[in-house]
Amino acid sequence: MQIPETIEQWPIERVREYERNSRTHSASQVARIAASMTEFGFTSPLLVDADDVLVAGHGRLAAAQQLGLTEVPVIVLGHLTPEQRRAYVIADNQLALQAGWDEELLAQELDMLQASDFDLDLLGFDGDELTKLLGGEFEGEEEPEEEDEGINRGVALAIVLSPQELMTWRRAKAELGYSTDKAAFWKLVEDLLKEADS
């Protein structure tokens, strides 16, 4: 098994695009990749062959060009045969598509990110997907337990929400959708909590 030892910094114009790349990237996806790079950095190097031809990272290259970067991180896969290179261009994309999500854990992570005002648009989900996930609409969800007594609501949400409160929070998000109107969201949460207490 080959394990790359170095990441090189190349002038962006040195990287040659693979003309027969069958994976497509829409303008909106490239814009999202560029936004992700701006927030998190260029965290995944481009992969090129011994002839400087791109093997993996066509969307990242397009995003780097859009951002006006002059240098990009590169790993050279000089060990690939022409057939392996052709196959890996396809395999790199297709294998990633076969991964799934633990939707319950994903919803919890999204809840915590939203509670800390992180921009969820940077995660790559569209508005409908976020609405579904943040609304807790996934299979296997258990019924909420009875609300604990004496909850201190002045501490961070991720720590103090009882199962009942978490379900109320998700219900409010499901009713409002993926909304940036935090005042309306919290007003609805308060109303639902009062309704649950009465």
MOQUI-V39791 format. One record per backbone hydrogen bond with DSSP energy under -0.5 kcal/mol. NH is the residue of the N-H (numbers start at 1). CO is the residue of the C=O. If there is no record, write none. Layout:
nh=NH co=CO
nh=NH co=CO
This chain:
nh=8 co=6
nh=8 co=74
nh=10 co=8
nh=10 co=72
nh=12 co=70
nh=14 co=11
nh=15 co=11
nh=15 co=12
nh=16 co=52
nh=17 co=15
nh=19 co=17
nh=21 co=18
nh=30 co=26
nh=31 co=27
nh=32 co=28
nh=33 co=29
nh=34 co=30
nh=35 co=31
nh=36 co=32
nh=37 co=33
nh=38 co=34
nh=39 co=35
nh=40 co=36
nh=41 co=36
nh=41 co=37
nh=43 co=41
nh=46 co=73
nh=47 co=56
nh=48 co=46
nh=48 co=75
nh=49 co=53
nh=52 co=49
nh=54 co=16
nh=55 co=47
nh=56 co=47
nh=61 co=57
nh=62 co=58
nh=63 co=59
nh=64 co=60
nh=65 co=61
nh=66 co=62
nh=67 co=63
nh=68 co=65
nh=69 co=64
nh=72 co=10
nh=74 co=8
nh=75 co=46
nh=77 co=48
nh=77 co=75
nh=78 co=76
nh=80 co=77
nh=85 co=81
nh=86 co=82
nh=87 co=83
nh=88 co=84
nh=89 co=85
nh=90 co=86
nh=90 co=87
nh=91 co=87
nh=92 co=88
nh=93 co=89
nh=93 co=90
nh=94 co=90
nh=95 co=91
nh=96 co=92
nh=97 co=93
nh=98 co=94
nh=98 co=95
nh=99 co=96
nh=103 co=101
nh=106 co=102
nh=107 co=103
nh=108 co=104
nh=109 co=105
nh=110 co=106
nh=111 co=107
nh=112 co=108
nh=113 co=109
nh=114 co=110
nh=115 co=111
nh=116 co=112
nh=117 co=114
nh=118 co=113
nh=120 co=118
nh=122 co=119
nh=123 co=120
nh=124 co=121
nh=130 co=126
nh=131 co=127
nh=132 co=128
nh=133 co=129
nh=134 co=130
nh=135 co=131
nh=136 co=133
nh=137 co=132
nh=138 co=136
nh=141 co=138
nh=153 co=151
nh=155 co=152
nh=159 co=156
nh=160 co=156
nh=161 co=157
nh=166 co=162
nh=167 co=163
nh=168 co=164
nh=169 co=165
nh=170 co=166
nh=171 co=167
nh=172 co=168
nh=173 co=169
nh=174 co=170
nh=175 co=171
nh=176 co=172
nh=177 co=173
nh=179 co=177
nh=182 co=180
nh=185 co=181
nh=186 co=182
nh=187 co=183
nh=188 co=184
nh=189 co=185
nh=190 co=186
nh=191 co=187
nh=192 co=188
nh=193 co=189
nh=194 co=190
nh=195 co=191
nh=196 co=192
nh=197 co=193
nh=198 co=194
